[in-house]
Amino acid sequence: MNNIFDIDRPWIDRPETIDTEYSRWIDVLECNFDDELISSGATNEIQDIIISNRDTSHRPVCYLIVIDDCIERENKKQCLDFFLRYLNTRPEHGFRFQARYESRDAMELNDANKIQRCLRRRRRRIDELSLWGDLFKNVGTFECIFNAVLDGGNVKEFDVQAESILDLCRGGCIGRSNFASNTTLETLELRLFDEDDDIMNVTQYQEGMEQLANALRRNQGLKNLHLSWGIITNTRRRFLLESLRDNTTLLKLSTIEDCPDPSKFGRHFKHMMTRKIQSSIEIQSSIDRHMNLNRFWNRLQRFPYRDFSRGSSSDNDSDDDEEEDYSGGGVEQRNAAQQRQRKERKPISLKIYPDILEVLAKKPLLLYKFLRGGEKGIVVDHTQLFDRTKMLLQQRRGKRQRRSDRIIKKRRIVGPGNAY
C-alpha cells in the first residue's frame, strides 16, 4: 500500500518533516496549492525542501502530485514552475520517478512550450508522467507536449486525462507525430473525465483513432495502451483490431474498463446503450485474444531460454519481462542480472515445438517470425529440429525390413511408367 502524504495547512508549520522525520515512509506526495497558500509565501520553503529531497535524499519521494487550484495567473505560473523544477532534478540514485500535474484551467501554448523544452533537455528516465485536467483546450498544447514525450525518449509512461476527445485529436496531431516509429514510450493512457463524450465530438474526431490504429501497425515500442470507453466508437475499435495483425509488441490494449452502466439511462437509450456496450465487449474479446498471442510471443523469446536450475529469478513483478524489480540503487545490479540471464539461455526443447507451432499458427505474422529465427538479436535456433529429423530418417533407413524379390518386382512393374 502506498503511503500518501498530503501537504495542506497543518503541515506548513513543520515543512522539515518532508525531508527528515517522514521522508522514508512517503511514497506519494500530494501538493495542493491555491491563491491563499501561495500569496502567504509559506510554500517557498516547502518547494525547496521537496526539490532537495529528490536531489540528495537516499530515499526520496518517488511520486509527486501537484494540484493547481489557483485563479491568479502569477500563482498558476509559480505552480507550473515548481513542477518543472521537479522534472529537472537529477537524483543521485536510480529510484522511480513519477510526477503528475493537475489543473482545471486551460494551459497556454507558452506553458506547453516550457514543458516541451524541459522534457527535451532531461537526460534521466521519467517512469510516469501524468497531465490531468482541462489543460489541452487550447489548440496545439497537446501536440506540443506529445511530440516532446516521443522525441525526448525519456518518458516510459504517459497518462493524459482530458474533458473531450477534441482536446487530444484536434488537427490530426497523432498522425503527424513520430508515434509509429517511436520505441521508447511503453505505456500510453488517454482518459476522459466523464464516462462518455459528446456524440458529435466522438463522431467528428474519430480520425484521430484511425491514425492511432495505423501507427500501431508499425510501432515496436508500446506495450500498454488504455483508452477510455467514451473516447472511441465501435467502428474505430474494429480499426484497432485490424491493426493488431501487424503488431507483435503490444501486450495490453484496453477500451472498455470504464464503460457505463446501461441501467442508469432512460428507457429510450437503455436498449441502444446495451447493444452498443455488448458490441464493444465482443470486439474487446477479439482484441484480448491478440494480446494473449503477443504475450505468448514475448515470453517465448525470453523465458524458455533461461536455465532455472541455476537458481530462482529475481523477477517477481507482474509485467511480462525478464528484468528484476527496479528498486533503489539497483542500476548496476540490474545490468549484472541481465548479463547473468544471457549466459543462462538454452535452446527450446523439441518436446514443445508442436504446441508452439499450434499457438503461433493463430497469428501468421508470429509464426513467420518464429520460423525465420526470431528478431531483435534474439535468435531461435532450428538446427536442432532439422538435425533431429535427419537422424530419425537415417534410423528409419537403417532399419529397413527385408522384403521378397517377388514383392519388389511387382511394385516396380506397377510403378508409374517405371520412372521410380
N, C-alpha and C positions, 0 to 999 in steps of 0.2 A: 504494500500500500504506500502511495506517495504521501509524504509529509508536506502539506501545503501551508505556507507562511504568508499571511495576508497583511500587507502594510497598510494600516489605517491610522487614525489619530492617536489611539492609545500607545502606539509603538514609536511615535515621533520623539517622545521624551527619552527613549533609550535606543537610538539607532545603532549603537555599538554592538548590540546583541546579534545583529546580522552577521558580523564578522568574528564574533568571539564565542558567546555562550551557546547560541543555537545553530551556528553555521553548519556543523557536521550533520545535523538532523534535518536540514531543509532540502527537499527535493524540488519543490515548485515554489517560486517566489512571485507573488502577485502584487503589483503596484497599481493602485487605483488613484489617479491624480484628477483633481478638479481645480477650478479657479481659486477657491478659497485657500486650498492647501498650498498651491504654488505661490500665490501672492504673499503668503506669510513668510516665505523663504525657508520653511522648515524642511523642504525636500532636497535642498542642495547638498547637505551633509549625507543624507541617505543615498543619493545618487553616487556620490564619490565613494562611499563605502561599498556599494554594490559593484562598482567598476573595479575597485581594489580587490574585492573578494574574488572576482573572476580572474584577475590578472595574476595574483600572487598566492592565493589560498591553496593548501594541499588537498582540500576537499571543498571545491567551490560549488555554488548553486548551479545545477545543471539546466534548469528550465526557468526562464524569466518571462512573466506576462506583464505587459504594460497596457493599462486600460486608460484611454484618454477620454475623460468626461468634461473636458474644458470647453468653454464657449469663446473666450477671448483668443484672438489669433496669436498673440505673443505667447500665451501659455501653451497653446497647442504646439507651437514651434518648439518650445522647450521640451515638451514630452517626446516629440519626434527626435530631437537632437540627442536626448538621453538614450533613446532606443538605438540610434546609430552609433553612439559611443560604445554601447554594449556590444554591438555587432563588430566593432573594430578592435575589441580586446584580443590579446594574444596570450592565452593561458600557457603556463609552463608545462602542464600535464595534459595528457590526452583524454580528458573526460568528455562525456557527451555535451553537445552544445545545442540547446533548443531555445527558441525565442518566439514570442507571439506579441503582435501589436493589434489593438482593437480601438476602433473609433466609430462613432455614429455619424460623423460628418464626412463629406467627400474630400478626397485628397487632391491637392493642386498638382499640376504637372511638374512644377518646380520641386515639390517634395518627392514625387516619384523619381525624378532625376537624381536626387540626393541618395535615395535608396539604391538606385542603379549604380551610381559611382562607388558606393560603399561595397556592394556585392562584387563588383569587378575588381576592386583593389584587394579584397580579402584573399589571403592565401591558405588559411586553415579551413577545415571542413565545418559546415553547419549541418548537423544531423536533422534538424527540423526547423523550418521557417514557416510561421503561420501569420496570415494577414486577414483579419476578420472585421466586418462592419460594412458601412456604406462608403468604403474607401475608393471604389473604382467607378463612381458615377460619371466622372469627367472623362472625356474621350482621350485615349492614349495612355492613361495611367497604368492599366493592367498590362497592356502590351509592353510598355517600357520596363516594368519590373519582371515580367515573364521572360523577356529576352535576356535580361541580366542574369536571371537564375540559370537559364540554359547555357549562355555563353561563358559565365563565370566558372562553371564547372565545380563549384564547392558545395552546393546545396543538394543534399540527398533526398529530402522530403519537403515538398511544397504544398501547404494546406491553405486554400483560399475559401473564404465564405463571403458571399455577396447577396444582394437583395434580388437580383434578377439575372437571367442568362444574358440580357442585354449588356450588362457591365463586363462580361467575360468574353463574349464572342463578337463584339461590335467591330466591323471593318475587316473581318477575316484575319485577325491577328494571329490565330493559331496556325493557319495555313502559311502565313508569311514568316513564321519563326523557324528556328532550326530544330524543332522538336523531333522531326523524323530522323535526323542524323545524330541526335544527342545520345550520349552513352553514360552521362554522369547522374542525371536525375533518376532516382529509383522509385519514388512514390509521388503521385500527384492526386490531390483531392480537391474537387470542385463542388462546393456546397451552396445551398440556398438557405436563407433564414427560415422561410416557410416551407411547408411540405410540397406546395405546388406554386408555380409561377403563373403569371398572366398568360392565358392561352394564346393571345396574339404575339407576345414576345417569344414564347416557345416555338410557335409555328414559323415565325418570320426569320428567326436567327438560328434555325437548326442546321444551316450550312456550316456553322462552327463545329457541330458534332460530326458532320461529314468530313471536314478537314482533319478532325482528331482521329477518325477511323482510318483515313488514308495515311496519316502519319504513323499509325500503329503498324501498318504493313511493313514498314522499313525500320522502325525503331528497334534497337537492340539493347537498350539500357533500362527501360522502365520495367519494374517488377510488380508494382501495385498501382491500380487505378480505381478511384472511388468517385462516382458521380451520383449526385442527389437524384431521387426518383423524379422530381418535377423538372429537372433540367434537360431531360431528353425524352423524345417520343418513342413509341414502339417501332416506328419506321426507322429511326436512327439507331435504335438498338439492333435492328437487323443489319444495318451497315457495320456496326461494331462486330457483330457475329461473323459477317463475311470477311472482315479484315483479319480475324484471328487465324484464318487458314494459312496466312503468310507470316505469322508471328510465333516464335518459339521461346521467347524470353519472359513474356508477361505471365506472372504466377497467380495474380488475383485481380479480377475485374468485377466490381460490384455496382449495380444500378438500381437495386430495389430495397436496400436496407431500411430506408426511411419512407417507404410507401404509406399513404394514409389509410385509415380505416374506412371502408365504404359505408358503414352503418351511420356515420356522422353526417352524411349527405342527405338531402331531401329525397322524396320518393322519385322525382323525375330523374335525378342524377345518380341515384343509388345503383340502378341496374347498369347504366352506362359505365360508371366507375368500376363496378365489379368485373365487367368484361375487360375493361382496359387493364386492370391490375392482374387479372388472370392471364391475359396475353403477355404482359411483361414478365410474369413469373415463368411462363413457358420458355420465353426467349432467354431469360437468365439461366434456366436449367441447361439449355444448349451451350451457353457461354461457360458454365461451370464444367461441362464435360471437356471443353477445350483447355480450360485451366488445369484440370486434373492431368491431362496428357502432357501439358507443358511442365508441370511439377514432376511428373514421372521422368521426363526427359532431363530435367535439371538434376534430379537425384541420380539418374543413370550415368551422367557424365562425371559424377563426383564420388558418390558413396561406394559403389561396387568395387572401386579400385583400391580402397583402403583396407589394410590388414588390421582388423580389430583385435587379433590375437596378441598384439604387442601392447595392449593397454587400452583403457577406455578413452573416448574422445572427450575433449574439454568443451565441446559444443553442446550446451544444454538449453539453448533458446528455442523459440518456436518458429523461426524462419527456416527456409529451405536452402541453407548454405552450409559450407563445411568449415566456417570460421568459428572460433571460440567466442564466447561472450565478450563484448568490448567493455572493459572496465578500466578503472583509473590506473594510469601509468603503464598501460599494457600494450603500447605500440610495439616495442621490441619483443615482448612476449608473444604477441600475435604473429609477428613475422617469423619467429622461431617455430611456432606451431605449424604455420603454413609450410615451411621447409620440411618439417618432420613428416607432414601428411603427404607431401610429394614423394618422399622416399618410401612411404609405406604403400604406394599404389601397386595394385596387382591386376592381372587381366580378368575379364569377365569369365565366369565359369560357363563351360559348354552346356551344363545342365539347364541353365535358364535362358538359353538362346531362343528356343521355340516360344516361350512366354513373352520374351521381349519383342520378337517379331510380330506376335499376335496383337500386342497392345499398340505398337507403333504403326501397324497397318491401318489403324483407325484415323491416322493423320498422315497422309502420304509424304508431306514435307519432312516430318520427323523420321520416317522410315528411310527416305532418301539420304538424309544427313547421317543416319546411323550406318547405312551400308557404304556410304562414301568414306567414313572413317572419322567422324566427329568434327569438331570445329573449335576455333579459338585456342589452338595448341593442345587441346585435349584429344588424344588420338585413341581411336578404338581399333585394336589390333585383331583383324580377322584371319590372320595367317594360321593361328592355331586351329580355327574351324576348318580351313582348307587342308591343313596337314592331317587333321583327324579324318576327314573324308577320304583323302588319298590313302591313308593307312587302312581304312576299312575296305576300300576297293581292292587293295593288294591282298588283304586277308581273304577276301571272297575268291579272288582269282587263284590263290594258293590252295584253297580247299575245294577245288572243283571235283565233283563226283565223276566216277568212271561211268562211261556210257558204252553201250554196244555199238559195233560198227554198223549194224543194220539200222539203228535209230538215227545215227549221224548221217548215213547215206540217204535215208528217207527225208530228213529235214533239208538236206542240200538240194534234193530234187524239187521239193515243194517251194523252196525259196523263190522270191520274185525275180525271175529272169536269171537265176544263178549269179546274181550280182554280188551276193554276200557269201 
